[in-house]
Amino acid sequence: MHELGIVFHIVKTVENIALENQAEKVRKVVLQIGEVSTIIPYYLKDCWKWKCSKSELMDGCELEIETIPAITFCEDCEETYPTVQHGKICPYCGSEHTYLVQGNEHQIKEIEVSEE
């Protein structure tokens, strides 16, 4: 389960940003996860609750997850298409000369803090 390692990294990053900005409490984090990133949101949320409970700054912090759709680009016809629906074969020209342009990443989109 690599979600635990991802959560540790994200929590550390959020804590550092919050401290740099003199925030007293992190209330919510919005995380964007690519549709084909292999991160399982259910496992991520479970690990999130546990890790945040160990941090005074993050205790009770809500995790909101947004999905980044997977999009593939065809080098032959220069069209883009939804990866999950069509896979590696371009639905426009049938080419296999394609590559993923988005949908494998994860990133912090928002951090909501409050002062107590």
The first five atom37 places (N, CA, C, CB, O) and aatype in JSON, in Angstrom:
{
  "aatype": [12, 8, 6, 10, 7, 9, 19, 13, 8, 9, 19, 11, 16, 19, 6, 2, 9, 0, 10, 6, 2, 5, 0, 6, 11, 19, 1, 11, 19, 19, 10, 5, 9, 7, 6, 19, 15, 16, 9, 9, 14, 18, 18, 10, 11, 3, 4, 17, 11, 17, 11, 4, 15, 11, 15, 6, 10, 12, 3, 7, 4, 6, 10, 6, 9, 6, 16, 9, 14, 0, 9, 16, 13, 4, 6, 3, 4, 6, 6, 16, 18, 14, 16, 19, 5, 8, 7, 11, 9, 4, 14, 18, 4, 7, 15, 6, 8, 16, 18, 10, 19, 5, 7, 2, 6, 8, 5, 9, 11, 6, 9, 6, 19, 15, 6, 6],
  "atom_mask": [
    [1, 1, 1, 1, 1],
    [1, 1, 1, 1, 1],
    [1, 1, 1, 1, 1],
    [1, 1, 1, 1, 1],
    [1, 1, 1, 0, 1],
    [1, 1, 1, 1, 1],
    [1, 1, 1, 1, 1],
    [1, 1, 1, 1, 1],
    [1, 1, 1, 1, 1],
    [1, 1, 1, 1, 1],
    [1, 1, 1, 1, 1],
    [1, 1, 1, 1, 1],
    [1, 1, 1, 1, 1],
    [1, 1, 1, 1, 1],
    [1, 1, 1, 1, 1],
    [1, 1, 1, 1, 1],
    [1, 1, 1, 1, 1],
    [1, 1, 1, 1, 1],
    [1, 1, 1, 1, 1],
    [1, 1, 1, 1, 1],
    [1, 1, 1, 1, 1],
    [1, 1, 1, 1, 1],
    [1, 1, 1, 1, 1],
    [1, 1, 1, 1, 1],
    [1, 1, 1, 1, 1],
    [1, 1, 1, 1, 1],
    [1, 1, 1, 1, 1],
    [1, 1, 1, 1, 1],
    [1, 1, 1, 1, 1],
    [1, 1, 1, 1, 1],
    [1, 1, 1, 1, 1],
    [1, 1, 1, 1, 1],
    [1, 1, 1, 1, 1],
    [1, 1, 1, 0, 1],
    [1, 1, 1, 1, 1],
    [1, 1, 1, 1, 1],
    [1, 1, 1, 1, 1],
    [1, 1, 1, 1, 1],
    [1, 1, 1, 1, 1],
    [1, 1, 1, 1, 1],
    [1, 1, 1, 1, 1],
    [1, 1, 1, 1, 1],
    [1, 1, 1, 1, 1],
    [1, 1, 1, 1, 1],
    [1, 1, 1, 1, 1],
    [1, 1, 1, 1, 1],
    [1, 1, 1, 1, 1],
    [1, 1, 1, 1, 1],
    [1, 1, 1, 1, 1],
    [1, 1, 1, 1, 1],
    [1, 1, 1, 1, 1],
    [1, 1, 1, 1, 1],
    [1, 1, 1, 1, 1],
    [1, 1, 1, 1, 1],
    [1, 1, 1, 1, 1],
    [1, 1, 1, 1, 1],
    [1, 1, 1, 1, 1],
    [1, 1, 1, 1, 1],
    [1, 1, 1, 1, 1],
    [1, 1, 1, 0, 1],
    [1, 1, 1, 1, 1],
    [1, 1, 1, 1, 1],
    [1, 1, 1, 1, 1],
    [1, 1, 1, 1, 1],
    [1, 1, 1, 1, 1],
    [1, 1, 1, 1, 1],
    [1, 1, 1, 1, 1],
    [1, 1, 1, 1, 1],
    [1, 1, 1, 1, 1],
    [1, 1, 1, 1, 1],
    [1, 1, 1, 1, 1],
    [1, 1, 1, 1, 1],
    [1, 1, 1, 1, 1],
    [1, 1, 1, 1, 1],
    [1, 1, 1, 1, 1],
    [1, 1, 1, 1, 1],
    [1, 1, 1, 1, 1],
    [1, 1, 1, 1, 1],
    [1, 1, 1, 1, 1],
    [1, 1, 1, 1, 1],
    [1, 1, 1, 1, 1],
    [1, 1, 1, 1, 1],
    [1, 1, 1, 1, 1],
    [1, 1, 1, 1, 1],
    [1, 1, 1, 1, 1],
    [1, 1, 1, 1, 1],
    [1, 1, 1, 0, 1],
    [1, 1, 1, 1, 1],
    [1, 1, 1, 1, 1],
    [1, 1, 1, 1, 1],
    [1, 1, 1, 1, 1],
    [1, 1, 1, 1, 1],
    [1, 1, 1, 1, 1],
    [1, 1, 1, 0, 1],
    [1, 1, 1, 1, 1],
    [1, 1, 1, 1, 1],
    [1, 1, 1, 1, 1],
    [1, 1, 1, 1, 1],
    [1, 1, 1, 1, 1],
    [1, 1, 1, 1, 1],
    [1, 1, 1, 1, 1],
    [1, 1, 1, 1, 1],
    [1, 1, 1, 0, 1],
    [1, 1, 1, 1, 1],
    [1, 1, 1, 1, 1],
    [1, 1, 1, 1, 1],
    [1, 1, 1, 1, 1],
    [1, 1, 1, 1, 1],
    [1, 1, 1, 1, 1],
    [1, 1, 1, 1, 1],
    [1, 1, 1, 1, 1],
    [1, 1, 1, 1, 1],
    [1, 1, 1, 1, 1],
    [1, 1, 1, 1, 1],
    [1, 1, 1, 1, 1],
    [1, 1, 1, 1, 1]
  ],
  "atom_positions": [
    [[0.84, -1.17, 0.0], [0.0, 0.0, 0.0], [0.89, 1.24, 0.0], [-0.96, 0.0, 1.22], [1.39, 1.65, 1.05]],
    [[1.09, 1.83, -1.17], [1.93, 3.02, -1.28], [1.2, 4.29, -0.86], [2.42, 3.16, -2.71], [1.81, 5.36, -0.75]],
    [[-0.11, 4.19, -0.61], [-0.88, 5.35, -0.18], [-0.36, 5.93, 1.13], [-2.35, 4.99, -0.04], [-0.39, 7.14, 1.33]],
    [[0.12, 5.09, 2.03], [0.64, 5.57, 3.31], [1.85, 6.48, 3.1], [1.02, 4.38, 4.21], [1.94, 7.54, 3.72]],
    [[2.76, 6.09, 2.24], [3.92, 6.93, 1.92], [3.51, 8.24, 1.28], [0.0, 0.0, 0.0], [4.1, 9.29, 1.57]],
    [[2.51, 8.19, 0.42], [2.02, 9.41, -0.23], [1.42, 10.34, 0.82], [0.98, 9.07, -1.32], [1.67, 11.55, 0.79]],
    [[0.64, 9.78, 1.74], [0.03, 10.59, 2.8], [1.11, 11.23, 3.67], [-0.9, 9.73, 3.66], [1.0, 12.41, 4.01]],
    [[2.14, 10.47, 4.04], [3.23, 11.04, 4.85], [3.86, 12.24, 4.14], [4.31, 9.97, 5.14], [4.11, 13.27, 4.76]],
    [[4.11, 12.1, 2.85], [4.72, 13.18, 2.07], [3.8, 14.4, 1.99], [5.06, 12.68, 0.65], [4.25, 15.53, 2.19]],
    [[2.52, 14.18, 1.72], [1.58, 15.29, 1.59], [1.41, 16.0, 2.92], [0.23, 14.79, 1.07], [1.42, 17.23, 2.97]],
    [[1.24, 15.25, 4.01], [1.07, 15.86, 5.33], [2.29, 16.69, 5.7], [0.81, 14.78, 6.4], [2.15, 17.79, 6.22]],
    [[3.47, 16.17, 5.45], [4.69, 16.92, 5.75], [4.74, 18.22, 4.94], [5.95, 16.06, 5.46], [5.08, 19.27, 5.48]],
    [[4.4, 18.14, 3.67], [4.39, 19.32, 2.81], [3.38, 20.35, 3.32], [4.06, 18.93, 1.36], [3.69, 21.54, 3.41]],
    [[2.17, 19.89, 3.65], [1.13, 20.79, 4.15], [1.53, 21.42, 5.47], [-0.2, 20.04, 4.3], [1.34, 22.62, 5.68]],
    [[2.1, 20.62, 6.37], [2.56, 21.15, 7.66], [3.61, 22.24, 7.46], [3.13, 20.02, 8.53], [3.56, 23.29, 8.11]],
    [[4.56, 22.01, 6.57], [5.6, 23.0, 6.3], [5.01, 24.3, 5.74], [6.63, 22.43, 5.31], [5.41, 25.39, 6.15]],
    [[4.07, 24.18, 4.82], [3.43, 25.37, 4.25], [2.64, 26.12, 5.32], [2.5, 24.98, 3.07], [2.7, 27.35, 5.4]],
    [[1.91, 25.38, 6.13], [1.12, 25.99, 7.21], [2.01, 26.73, 8.2], [0.28, 24.93, 7.94], [1.7, 27.84, 8.62]],
    [[3.12, 26.11, 8.58], [4.04, 26.74, 9.53], [4.7, 27.98, 8.93], [5.11, 25.75, 9.96], [4.86, 28.99, 9.61]],
    [[5.08, 27.91, 7.65], [5.66, 29.07, 6.98], [4.7, 30.25, 6.96], [6.06, 28.7, 5.54], [5.12, 31.41, 6.99]],
    [[3.4, 29.94, 6.93], [2.38, 30.99, 6.87], [1.74, 31.25, 8.23], [1.32, 30.61, 5.87], [0.71, 31.93, 8.32]],
    [[2.34, 30.72, 9.26], [1.93, 30.93, 10.65], [0.48, 30.53, 10.91], [2.13, 32.37, 11.04], [-0.22, 31.18, 11.69]],
    [[0.03, 29.48, 10.26], [-1.32, 28.96, 10.49], [-1.31, 28.12, 11.76], [-1.81, 28.12, 9.27], [-0.34, 27.43, 12.07]],
    [[-2.4, 28.2, 12.48], [-2.5, 27.45, 13.73], [-3.18, 26.1, 13.55], [-3.24, 28.26, 14.75], [-2.97, 25.2, 14.36]],
    [[-4.0, 25.96, 12.52], [-4.74, 24.73, 12.3], [-5.06, 24.57, 10.82], [-6.02, 24.72, 13.13], [-5.5, 25.52, 10.17]],
    [[-4.83, 23.37, 10.3], [-5.22, 23.05, 8.92], [-6.56, 22.34, 8.99], [-4.13, 22.17, 8.19], [-6.69, 21.3, 9.63]],
    [[-7.55, 22.91, 8.33], [-8.92, 22.38, 8.37], [-9.22, 21.43, 7.22], [-9.91, 23.51, 8.36], [-9.93, 20.44, 7.39]],
    [[-8.67, 21.75, 6.05], [-9.04, 20.97, 4.86], [-7.93, 21.04, 3.83], [-10.37, 21.49, 4.26], [-7.27, 22.06, 3.66]],
    [[-7.73, 19.93, 3.14], [-6.79, 19.85, 2.02], [-7.56, 19.28, 0.83], [-5.53, 18.97, 2.38], [-8.23, 18.25, 0.95]],
    [[-7.43, 19.94, -0.31], [-8.01, 19.43, -1.55], [-6.86, 18.87, -2.37], [-8.8, 20.56, -2.34], [-5.91, 19.58, -2.72]],
    [[-6.96, 17.59, -2.68], [-5.92, 16.88, -3.42], [-6.49, 16.44, -4.76], [-5.38, 15.65, -2.62], [-7.59, 15.89, -4.83]],
    [[-5.74, 16.69, -5.82], [-6.13, 16.21, -7.14], [-5.34, 14.95, -7.45], [-5.9, 17.31, -8.23], [-4.12, 14.91, -7.31]],
    [[-6.07, 13.92, -7.89], [-5.44, 12.63, -8.17], [-5.82, 12.21, -9.59], [-5.88, 11.55, -7.14], [-6.99, 12.22, -9.96]],
    [[-4.81, 11.84, -10.36], [-5.05, 11.39, -11.73], [-5.83, 10.09, -11.77], [0.0, 0.0, 0.0], [-5.67, 9.21, -10.93]],
    [[-6.67, 10.01, -12.76], [-7.57, 8.87, -12.94], [-6.82, 7.54, -13.08], [-8.44, 9.1, -14.17], [-7.34, 6.49, -12.69]],
    [[-5.61, 7.57, -13.62], [-4.84, 6.34, -13.8], [-3.54, 6.36, -12.98], [-4.51, 6.13, -15.29], [-2.54, 5.77, -13.37]],
    [[-3.57, 7.05, -11.85], [-2.36, 7.23, -11.04], [-2.02, 6.04, -10.16], [-2.51, 8.43, -10.18], [-0.94, 6.01, -9.56]],
    [[-2.88, 5.06, -10.06], [-2.76, 3.88, -9.2], [-2.94, 4.2, -7.72], [-1.4, 3.23, -9.4], [-2.74, 3.32, -6.88]],
    [[-3.33, 5.42, -7.38], [-3.64, 5.78, -6.0], [-5.11, 5.44, -5.76], [-3.34, 7.3, -5.7], [-5.98, 5.86, -6.53]],
    [[-5.37, 4.69, -4.71], [-6.75, 4.3, -4.39], [-7.29, 5.28, -3.34], [-6.81, 2.82, -3.87], [-6.85, 5.26, -2.19]],
    [[-8.25, 6.12, -3.73], [-8.76, 7.15, -2.82], [-9.23, 6.62, -1.47], [-9.9, 7.88, -3.48], [-8.99, 7.26, -0.45]],
    [[-9.89, 5.47, -1.44], [-10.38, 4.9, -0.18], [-9.21, 4.65, 0.78], [-11.15, 3.58, -0.44], [-9.29, 5.0, 1.96]],
    [[-8.15, 4.04, 0.29], [-6.97, 3.77, 1.13], [-6.3, 5.07, 1.55], [-5.96, 2.87, 0.37], [-5.84, 5.21, 2.69]],
    [[-6.25, 6.01, 0.63], [-5.63, 7.3, 0.93], [-6.38, 8.01, 2.07], [-5.61, 8.2, -0.33], [-5.75, 8.53, 2.99]],
    [[-7.7, 8.02, 2.01], [-8.5, 8.67, 3.06], [-8.34, 7.97, 4.41], [-9.99, 8.7, 2.65], [-8.29, 8.62, 5.45]],
    [[-8.25, 6.66, 4.38], [-8.06, 5.9, 5.62], [-6.71, 6.24, 6.25], [-8.16, 4.38, 5.34], [-6.63, 6.48, 7.46]],
    [[-5.67, 6.26, 5.46], [-4.33, 6.62, 5.94], [-4.3, 8.07, 6.4], [-3.27, 6.39, 4.84], [-3.63, 8.41, 7.38]],
    [[-5.03, 8.93, 5.7], [-5.09, 10.36, 6.01], [-5.6, 10.59, 7.42], [-5.98, 11.1, 5.0], [-4.99, 11.33, 8.2]],
    [[-6.72, 9.96, 7.75], [-7.32, 10.12, 9.09], [-6.32, 9.73, 10.17], [-8.6, 9.28, 9.22], [-6.16, 10.44, 11.17]],
    [[-5.67, 8.6, 9.97], [-4.71, 8.11, 10.97], [-3.53, 9.07, 11.12], [-4.19, 6.71, 10.58], [-3.18, 9.45, 12.23]],
    [[-2.93, 9.48, 10.0], [-1.75, 10.35, 10.05], [-2.1, 11.72, 10.64], [-1.16, 10.52, 8.64], [-1.34, 12.25, 11.44]],
    [[-3.23, 12.29, 10.26], [-3.61, 13.61, 10.77], [-3.9, 13.57, 12.26], [-4.84, 14.13, 10.02], [-3.69, 14.56, 12.96]],
    [[-4.37, 12.44, 12.76], [-4.65, 12.33, 14.2], [-3.37, 12.39, 15.03], [-5.4, 11.03, 14.49], [-3.43, 12.61, 16.24]],
    [[-2.22, 12.19, 14.4], [-0.93, 12.21, 15.08], [-0.29, 13.61, 15.08], [0.02, 11.22, 14.42], [0.79, 13.79, 15.63]],
    [[-0.96, 14.57, 14.46], [-0.41, 15.93, 14.32], [-1.37, 16.95, 14.92], [-0.14, 16.26, 12.84], [-2.54, 17.0, 14.53]],
    [[-0.89, 17.74, 15.85], [-1.73, 18.78, 16.45], [-2.22, 19.77, 15.4], [-0.96, 19.53, 17.56], [-3.36, 20.23, 15.44]],
    [[-1.36, 20.1, 14.47], [-1.69, 21.05, 13.41], [-2.73, 20.51, 12.43], [-0.43, 21.44, 12.66], [-3.52, 21.26, 11.87]],
    [[-2.72, 19.19, 12.23], [-3.57, 18.57, 11.2], [-4.73, 17.75, 11.77], [-2.73, 17.68, 10.34], [-5.57, 17.28, 11.0]],
    [[-4.81, 17.57, 13.08], [-5.84, 16.73, 13.68], [-7.23, 17.16, 13.24], [-5.73, 16.76, 15.21], [-7.6, 18.33, 13.39]],
    [[-8.01, 16.23, 12.7], [-9.36, 16.52, 12.24], [-9.43, 17.12, 10.85], [0.0, 0.0, 0.0], [-10.52, 17.46, 10.38]],
    [[-8.3, 17.24, 10.17], [-8.26, 17.84, 8.84], [-9.03, 16.97, 7.83], [-6.8, 18.02, 8.37], [-8.84, 15.76, 7.76]],
    [[-9.89, 17.62, 7.07], [-10.67, 16.94, 6.05], [-9.84, 16.81, 4.77], [-11.99, 17.69, 5.77], [-9.1, 17.72, 4.41]],
    [[-9.96, 15.67, 4.11], [-9.31, 15.47, 2.82], [-10.39, 15.39, 1.75], [-8.43, 14.19, 2.82], [-11.28, 14.53, 1.81]],
    [[-10.31, 16.29, 0.78], [-11.22, 16.25, -0.36], [-10.41, 15.84, -1.58], [-11.93, 17.64, -0.59], [-9.32, 16.36, -1.81]],
    [[-10.93, 14.9, -2.34], [-10.21, 14.39, -3.51], [-10.98, 14.73, -4.78], [-9.99, 12.85, -3.4], [-12.18, 14.48, -4.89]],
    [[-10.26, 15.33, -5.73], [-10.79, 15.61, -7.06], [-10.03, 14.73, -8.05], [-10.66, 17.13, -7.43], [-8.83, 14.53, -7.92]],
    [[-10.74, 14.22, -9.03], [-10.13, 13.36, -10.04], [-9.7, 14.16, -11.26], [-11.1, 12.24, -10.44], [-10.48, 14.94, -11.81]],
    [[-8.46, 13.95, -11.67], [-7.95, 14.55, -12.92], [-8.17, 13.5, -14.01], [-6.42, 14.97, -12.8], [-7.59, 12.41, -13.92]],
    [[-8.98, 13.79, -15.03], [-9.24, 12.79, -16.06], [-7.97, 12.44, -16.85], [-10.33, 13.3, -17.02], [-7.13, 13.29, -17.12]],
    [[-7.87, 11.17, -17.2], [-6.74, 10.71, -18.01], [-7.01, 11.05, -19.47], [-6.51, 9.17, -17.84], [-8.06, 10.71, -20.03]],
    [[-6.05, 11.73, -20.09], [-6.16, 12.15, -21.49], [-4.92, 11.65, -22.23], [-6.32, 13.71, -21.61], [-3.8, 11.8, -21.75]],
    [[-5.14, 11.08, -23.39], [-4.05, 10.57, -24.23], [-3.99, 11.38, -25.53], [-4.25, 9.05, -24.54], [-5.01, 11.81, -26.06]],
    [[-2.76, 11.58, -26.02], [-2.51, 12.32, -27.26], [-2.03, 11.34, -28.34], [-1.46, 13.45, -27.04], [-1.18, 10.49, -28.08]],
    [[-2.57, 11.47, -29.52], [-2.15, 10.66, -30.66], [-1.16, 11.46, -31.51], [-3.39, 10.21, -31.52], [-1.47, 12.55, -31.97]],
    [[0.01, 10.9, -31.7], [1.05, 11.58, -32.48], [0.75, 11.58, -33.98], [2.41, 10.93, -32.24], [1.24, 12.45, -34.7]],
    [[-0.05, 10.65, -34.44], [-0.33, 10.57, -35.87], [-1.4, 11.57, -36.32], [-0.76, 9.17, -36.23], [-1.2, 12.29, -37.29]],
    [[-2.54, 11.61, -35.63], [-3.6, 12.53, -36.05], [-3.68, 13.78, -35.16], [-4.94, 11.81, -36.03], [-4.48, 14.68, -35.41]],
    [[-2.85, 13.82, -34.13], [-2.75, 14.96, -33.22], [-4.06, 15.29, -32.49], [-2.29, 16.18, -33.99], [-4.34, 16.45, -32.19]],
    [[-4.84, 14.26, -32.21], [-6.07, 14.41, -31.43], [-5.82, 13.91, -30.01], [-7.25, 13.62, -32.09], [-4.92, 13.11, -29.77]],
    [[-6.63, 14.4, -29.07], [-6.6, 13.87, -27.71], [-7.91, 13.14, -27.46], [-6.39, 15.02, -26.66], [-8.93, 13.43, -28.09]],
    [[-7.88, 12.18, -26.54], [-9.07, 11.4, -26.24], [-9.0, 10.86, -24.81], [-9.22, 10.25, -27.25], [-7.92, 10.8, -24.22]],
    [[-10.16, 10.45, -24.25], [-10.19, 9.9, -22.9], [-9.5, 8.54, -22.84], [-11.64, 9.79, -22.39], [-9.91, 7.6, -23.53]],
    [[-8.48, 8.44, -22.03], [-7.65, 7.23, -21.96], [-8.41, 6.01, -21.46], [-6.47, 7.48, -21.07], [-8.32, 4.94, -22.05]],
    [[-9.16, 6.18, -20.38], [-9.83, 5.03, -19.77], [-10.84, 4.42, -20.74], [-10.54, 5.44, -18.47], [-10.97, 3.2, -20.81]],
    [[-11.52, 5.24, -21.47], [-12.53, 4.76, -22.41], [-11.92, 4.04, -23.61], [-13.39, 5.92, -22.88], [-12.48, 3.07, -24.11]],
    [[-10.77, 4.53, -24.09], [-10.23, 4.0, -25.35], [-8.88, 3.29, -25.23], [-10.1, 5.12, -26.31], [-8.48, 2.59, -26.16]],
    [[-8.17, 3.45, -24.13], [-6.88, 2.78, -23.98], [-5.79, 3.41, -24.84], [0.0, 0.0, 0.0], [-5.8, 4.61, -25.09]],
    [[-4.87, 2.59, -25.3], [-3.71, 3.06, -26.05], [-4.01, 3.3, -27.53], [-2.58, 2.08, -25.92], [-3.28, 4.05, -28.18]],
    [[-5.05, 2.69, -28.06], [-5.38, 2.81, -29.48], [-6.24, 4.05, -29.71], [-6.11, 1.54, -29.98], [-7.3, 4.21, -29.1]],
    [[-5.79, 4.92, -30.6], [-6.52, 6.15, -30.91], [-7.88, 5.83, -31.54], [-5.69, 7.05, -31.86], [-7.94, 5.09, -32.52]],
    [[-8.96, 6.37, -30.98], [-10.29, 6.09, -31.55], [-10.55, 6.83, -32.87], [-11.35, 6.47, -30.55], [-11.5, 6.51, -33.59]],
    [[-9.71, 7.81, -33.18], [-9.91, 8.6, -34.4], [-9.23, 7.97, -35.62], [-9.38, 10.0, -34.2], [-9.8, 7.93, -36.71]],
    [[-7.99, 7.48, -35.42], [-7.25, 6.96, -36.58], [-6.73, 5.53, -36.4], [-6.09, 7.88, -36.89], [-6.19, 4.94, -37.33]],
    [[-6.9, 4.97, -35.2], [-6.46, 3.59, -34.96], [-4.98, 3.43, -34.67], [0.0, 0.0, 0.0], [-4.49, 2.31, -34.56]],
    [[-4.27, 4.53, -34.54], [-2.82, 4.49, -34.3], [-2.5, 4.04, -32.87], [-2.21, 5.87, -34.56], [-3.28, 4.25, -31.94]],
    [[-1.34, 3.42, -32.73], [-0.8, 3.06, -31.42], [0.29, 4.04, -30.99], [-0.24, 1.63, -31.43], [0.88, 3.87, -29.92]],
    [[0.56, 5.07, -31.79], [1.57, 6.08, -31.47], [0.94, 7.15, -30.58], [2.16, 6.71, -32.77], [0.7, 8.28, -31.01]],
    [[0.69, 6.77, -29.35], [0.0, 7.64, -28.42], [0.77, 7.73, -27.11], [-1.43, 7.14, -28.17], [1.61, 6.88, -26.8]],
    [[0.47, 8.78, -26.34], [1.05, 8.87, -25.0], [0.12, 9.65, -24.07], [2.44, 9.54, -25.06], [-0.65, 10.5, -24.51]],
    [[0.23, 9.34, -22.8], [-0.59, 9.97, -21.78], [-0.11, 11.39, -21.53], [-0.55, 9.15, -20.47], [1.08, 11.62, -21.31]],
    [[-1.02, 12.36, -21.58], [-0.64, 13.75, -21.32], [-1.09, 14.22, -19.94], [-1.23, 14.66, -22.38], [-0.51, 15.16, -19.39]],
    [[-2.1, 13.59, -19.38], [-2.52, 13.91, -18.0], [-3.3, 12.74, -17.44], [-3.38, 15.22, -17.96], [-3.87, 11.93, -18.17]],
    [[-3.31, 12.68, -16.11], [-4.1, 11.65, -15.45], [-3.29, 10.68, -14.62], [0.0, 0.0, 0.0], [-3.86, 9.79, -14.0]],
    [[-1.96, 10.85, -14.59], [-1.1, 9.99, -13.79], [-0.5, 10.73, -12.6], [0.01, 9.42, -14.65], [0.28, 10.15, -11.84]],
    [[-0.86, 11.99, -12.41], [-0.24, 12.83, -11.39], [-1.11, 12.94, -10.15], [0.03, 14.22, -11.95], [-2.27, 12.51, -10.13]],
    [[-0.53, 13.52, -9.12], [-1.29, 13.95, -7.94], [-0.66, 15.24, -7.44], [-1.3, 12.84, -6.81], [0.55, 15.43, -7.51]],
    [[-1.52, 16.12, -6.94], [-1.03, 17.43, -6.51], [-1.97, 18.04, -5.48], [-0.87, 18.37, -7.71], [-3.17, 17.76, -5.46]],
    [[-1.4, 18.88, -4.63], [-2.2, 19.62, -3.66], [-2.79, 20.81, -4.39], [-1.34, 20.07, -2.42], [-2.06, 21.6, -4.99]],
    [[-4.1, 20.95, -4.35], [-4.78, 22.07, -5.01], [-5.05, 23.2, -4.03], [-6.09, 21.6, -5.66], [-4.83, 24.37, -4.35]],
    [[-5.52, 22.86, -2.83], [-5.89, 23.88, -1.86], [-5.56, 23.43, -0.44], [-7.39, 24.22, -1.98], [-5.6, 22.24, -0.13]],
    [[-5.25, 24.39, 0.39], [-5.07, 24.15, 1.82], [-5.9, 25.21, 2.55], [-3.53, 24.21, 2.24], [-5.69, 26.4, 2.37]],
    [[-6.83, 24.75, 3.36], [-7.68, 25.67, 4.12], [-7.21, 25.66, 5.58], [-9.2, 25.28, 4.01], [-7.11, 24.6, 6.2]],
    [[-6.93, 26.83, 6.11], [-6.44, 26.94, 7.49], [-7.37, 27.87, 8.27], [-4.98, 27.48, 7.52], [-8.18, 28.6, 7.71]],
    [[-7.22, 27.8, 9.58], [-7.95, 28.74, 10.44], [-7.07, 29.08, 11.63], [-9.33, 28.13, 10.91], [-6.17, 28.33, 12.0]],
    [[-7.34, 30.21, 12.21], [-6.64, 30.63, 13.41], [-7.55, 30.36, 14.59], [-6.23, 32.14, 13.35], [-8.74, 30.66, 14.55]],
    [[-7.0, 29.79, 15.63], [-7.81, 29.47, 16.81], [-7.68, 30.51, 17.88], [-7.42, 28.11, 17.38], [-8.3, 30.4, 18.94]]
  ]
}
